[in-house]
Amino acid sequence: MQTNKETPRNPLPSPTSQSPGSFAASYLGPGLHVKGDISGNEDLKLDGKVEGSVSVGGFRLTVGPNAHLAADLVAREAIISGEVVGDVRAADRIEISKSASITGNITTGRIVVEEGAYFNGDVEVGRQSTPIGADLDSLLRDAKKA
């Protein structure tokens, strides 16, 4: 009797089921480098290198401790732990951790800055005179005006 000793193949992991209307977060890992504009309608975590613009309008943007961004950022909420060279606009709030380094202007409704964070730029906190756009087109339009 001959047996087939083929190595079993591991199946791909099944996608996590989500409730209707919920969004999964997207992730850009530390080994990735993007030159260009990123826009989307879901939460996004960046740990890689980005040169361009990032817009997730009504969602959360997390800049991880390994991230190096030369980009303007637009989100509902931004949590910054890495390096950002560019303006950061968040309708609700911005949280800057002690490992963060930001060179650029910040516009937000609320802000939290941990002791030890580096920041060089202007800060505008409070009511927004114009709503932050949910897409990349409004980000680029505002950048061209400046």
Buried (B, 14 or more C-beta within 10 A) or exposed (E): EEEEEEEEEEEEEEEEEEEEEEEEEBBBEBEEEBEEBBBBEEBBBBBBBBBBBBBBBBBBBBBBEBBBBBBBBBBBBBBBBBBBBBBBBBBBBBBBBEBBBBBBBBBBBEBEBEEEBEBEBEBEEEEEEEEBBBBBEBBBEBEEEE
